[in-house]
Amino acid sequence: MRISEGNHESIVDASNRCYTEYQYFTGLSLFELNRLQGNYYSELHTLQEEFNHLMNELREELQHKQGQLSQTA
């Protein structure tokens, strides 16, 4: 099956690794696709918040250790 994607075409058939996922997603209604997209964005937002929190903790720990090193030097 050929699918037009912008200025190029991609071939999706049973030999592609993602064929099962392709079949699943093309079988969903627009409502179901929008619901899934909302769930994925929500999860992405949560992961971004967790990442930011961990990065802030790491920065604070590094600043603390740098302060200890500069005091001993």
N, C-alpha and C positions, 0 to 999 in steps of 0.2 A: 504494500500500500504506500503510495506517495502522498506526502503532506506538504503543502506549500507553506513556507515559513519566510515571509518577507520576500527577499530577492533570491532565495535559494530553496531547494527542496531537500527533504531528508527522507530516507527510506526506513520505514518501520515494518519489520516482519519478524517472524518467529525466531530468526537467528540473532536478533538483537538481545543483549542482556536485559534491557529494560522493557521488553515486550509485555511481560505480565503486568507491570505497573502501567504501561501505556493502555492496555486493555481495561484495566481497573478504572483509571482516571477518565478515559473517553466514555465509559459507561455511566458516569455520574451525571446527575442533573446539575444545572447551573446553581441551584440552591445548595446542593451538597458540596459543590466545588467552593462556593463562597464560604460555607461553614468551615470546611477544612482549611481554607486560606486564613480565616479568622483564628482558628485554633493554632495554626503554625505561627502566625504573627504574634499571638499571645505568648506562646512558648519562647519564641525568639526574644521578645521583650523581657521576659523573666530571666532568660539566660544572660542577656546583656546586663541586666541589673546585678546579677550574681557575679559576673565577670568584673564589672566596675567595682563592686564591693571588695572582691579579692585583690584587685590591682591596687586599690587604696590602702588596704591592709599591708600589702607588700611594700608600697612606697613608704608608709609610716615606719615599718620595721627597718627598712634600709636607712632611712633618715636617722632613726634611733641608733643603729649600729655605726653609722658614719660619725654621729656625735660622740659616741663612746670612743671610737678610734682617734678622733681629733683631740680628745681630752687626754688620752694616754700618750700622744706623740709629743 
